[in-house]
């Protein structure tokens, strides 16, 4: 029996028959080696292609990582150059400056955390019964109230926190004779104040930005929560509203109920060349809060009188959908509403109300100027605190801290009184807002002159 590996087919041309022919061992060996070499060549080609593709991927990844590393290195180098430029040319800071700035800012943050934590505990203890009785959910209490409570009061009493922080850590430095050691090297008191002023400018800018653009959005949720779950008998109506809604167009509402967005005894007079040309009156006027277009009002039981010389045209109806350029918040002023507006919106609101002849905007004007004045007060109180506590005393920080807290509370009280002056005594709101700063600048100058040299 002949195996298939040992034979091949031979074609005979004479009888057209195939005859098997046995291969020699040498021929069979050569053919097998040829097949094997061909297969190995193909396998090696596949392996070479695979290795080449892997090398390309590795090379591409290395190039990407190298580019990222180069970019990071460039950013680090540019940041180093920027810091060197700032701290060498604009703010040349030394180790003593960085030390005092870190002390200032860390103490300021620590004081905020301590006092606000205590305030939250007292607030929960005082209002927990109201929250429970009025069915306030845990989510509303935490996210609508306390999440906005912390930044609001941290920013409101920022001057107090700064003053206490400066007095606390400066007194500690004086007790440890660190200030004496600094001045013994020839460091003057004005030079010592440089890191204090830099830190106060940082806090002042941050406070101004938060009070002008960030906190008003959260204050809206805070005030809404307080009106719903904390306060009793919140006023939701106003009477005798009169304002100019457009040039030569005067609107009057006898009584407006904010809960139902409805006004009663509505009149609208249009003047031209100081002469009355149209008079509209309606029993009720309701603001359409669901309408896509603004200033949409619905009048019921209305009557219109158009005056054309000696003629008078009367028209009436039971319902009239119309556009009147006024909104409920234009005349329905709630307590603390000025704190819910960012500074650009507040300025826009003041200008619009002035154009309409609306008189009750003194609180809004005072709030607008107070944001800048309160931020600048941080710098004044920092100089006061450093001048007051830089001298080493035998009785420790007790007297200095007591004087600092008293002056801080006096500043807050003075600010409240100046607001009353602006609202009731017709003092310009800008002057009223800056009156405490002017007064405390004099005190700061006196303390600065008496500080150790």
Residue pairs with C-beta under 8 A, 6 or more apart in sequence:
2 20
2 22
5 28
6 22
6 23
6 28
7 20
7 21
7 22
7 23
8 20
8 21
8 23
9 18
9 19
9 20
9 21
10 18
10 19
10 20
10 21
11 18
12 18
12 19
87 93
91 198
93 101
93 195
93 198
96 182
96 187
96 195
97 194
97 195
97 198
98 195
99 195
100 192
100 195
100 196
100 199
101 195
101 198
101 199
103 169
103 173
104 165
104 166
104 169
104 195
104 196
104 199
105 199
105 202
105 203
107 165
107 168
107 169
108 161
108 162
108 165
108 199
108 203
110 165
111 161
111 164
111 165
111 168
112 154
112 161
115 157
115 161
116 150
116 153
116 154
119 153
120 146
120 149
120 150
123 149
127 229
127 230
130 229
130 230
131 141
131 229
134 228
134 229
136 225
136 228
136 229
140 225
140 229
144 221
144 222
144 224
144 225
145 221
145 222
145 225
145 226
145 229
147 218
148 218
148 219
148 221
148 222
149 222
151 210
151 214
151 215
151 218
152 215
152 218
152 219
152 222
154 161
155 207
155 210
155 211
155 215
157 412
158 203
158 207
158 374
158 378
159 374
159 377
159 378
159 381
159 408
159 411
159 412
160 405
160 408
160 409
160 411
160 412
162 200
162 203
162 378
162 381
162 382
162 385
163 381
163 382
163 384
163 385
163 404
163 405
163 407
163 408
164 401
164 404
164 405
164 408
165 385
166 196
166 381
166 382
166 385
166 386
166 389
166 404
167 385
167 388
167 389
167 397
167 400
167 401
167 404
168 397
168 401
170 179
170 385
170 386
170 389
170 390
171 389
171 393
171 396
171 397
171 400
171 401
172 397
173 179
174 180
174 389
174 390
174 391
174 392
174 393
175 392
175 396
175 397
177 392
179 192
179 390
179 392
179 452
180 392
182 192
183 189
183 192
183 452
183 453
188 453
189 390
189 451
189 452
189 453
192 386
192 390
193 383
193 386
196 382
196 383
196 386
197 379
197 382
197 383
199 382
200 378
200 379
200 382
200 383
201 379
203 378
204 375
204 376
204 378
204 379
205 375
207 374
207 375
207 378
208 371
208 372
208 375
211 371
211 374
211 375
212 342
212 343
212 371
213 342
213 343
216 339
216 340
216 341
216 342
216 345
217 340
217 342
219 336
219 339
219 340
220 340
223 334
223 335
223 336
223 337
223 339
223 340
227 234
227 334
234 334
235 334
236 257
236 258
236 259
237 255
237 256
237 257
237 258
238 255
238 256
238 258
238 331
238 332
238 333
239 254
239 255
239 256
240 252
240 253
240 254
241 251
241 252
241 253
241 256
241 263
241 331
242 250
242 251
242 252
242 253
243 250
243 251
243 326
243 330
243 331
243 353
243 356
243 357
243 358
244 250
244 251
244 355
244 356
244 357
245 251
245 268
245 324
245 325
245 326
245 356
246 325
248 270
248 271
248 272
249 268
249 269
249 270
249 271
250 268
250 269
250 270
250 271
251 266
251 267
251 268
251 324
251 326
252 265
252 266
252 267
252 268
252 269
253 263
253 264
253 265
253 266
253 285
253 331
254 263
254 264
254 265
254 266
255 263
255 264
255 265
256 262
256 263
256 264
256 328
256 331
256 332
257 263
257 264
258 328
258 332
260 286
261 286
261 287
261 289
261 328
262 284
262 285
262 286
262 287
263 284
263 285
263 286
264 283
264 284
264 285
265 283
266 280
266 281
266 282
266 283
266 284
266 285
266 299
267 279
267 280
267 281
268 278
268 279
268 280
268 281
268 324
269 276
269 278
269 279
269 280
270 276
270 277
270 278
270 279
271 277
276 307
277 306
277 307
277 308
278 304
278 305
278 306
278 307
279 304
279 305
279 307
280 299
280 302
280 303
280 304
280 305
281 302
281 303
282 299
282 300
282 301
282 302
282 303
282 320
283 300
283 301
283 302
284 299
284 300
284 301
285 297
285 298
285 299
285 300
286 297
286 298
286 300
287 296
287 297
287 327
287 328
288 296
288 297
288 298
288 321
293 323
294 327
295 323
295 324
295 325
295 326
295 327
296 321
296 322
296 323
297 321
297 322
297 323
297 324
298 319
298 320
298 321
298 322
299 319
299 320
299 321
299 322
300 318
300 319
300 320
301 318
302 316
302 317
302 320
303 314
303 315
303 316
304 314
304 315
304 316
305 312
305 313
305 314
306 312
306 313
306 315
326 356
329 337
330 352
330 353
330 356
330 358
331 358
333 360
338 346
338 363
338 364
338 367
338 368
339 367
341 349
341 364
343 368
343 371
346 364
346 367
346 368
347 368
349 361
349 364
350 361
350 364
350 365
350 368
353 361
353 364
354 361
362 422
362 423
362 429
363 419
363 422
363 423
365 422
365 429
365 430
366 419
366 422
366 423
366 429
366 432
366 433
368 429
369 429
369 430
369 432
369 433
369 434
370 415
370 419
370 433
372 433
373 433
373 434
373 436
373 437
374 415
376 437
377 411
377 436
377 437
377 440
380 437
380 440
380 441
380 444
381 407
381 408
381 411
381 440
381 444
383 444
383 447
383 448
384 407
384 440
384 443
384 444
384 447
385 404
386 451
387 444
387 447
387 448
387 450
387 451
388 400
388 403
388 404
388 447
389 397
389 400
389 404
390 451
390 452
391 451
391 452
393 399
393 400
407 440
407 443
411 436
411 440
414 435
414 436
414 439
415 433
415 436
418 427
418 432
418 433
418 435
418 436
419 432
421 427
421 432
421 435
422 428
422 429
422 432
422 433
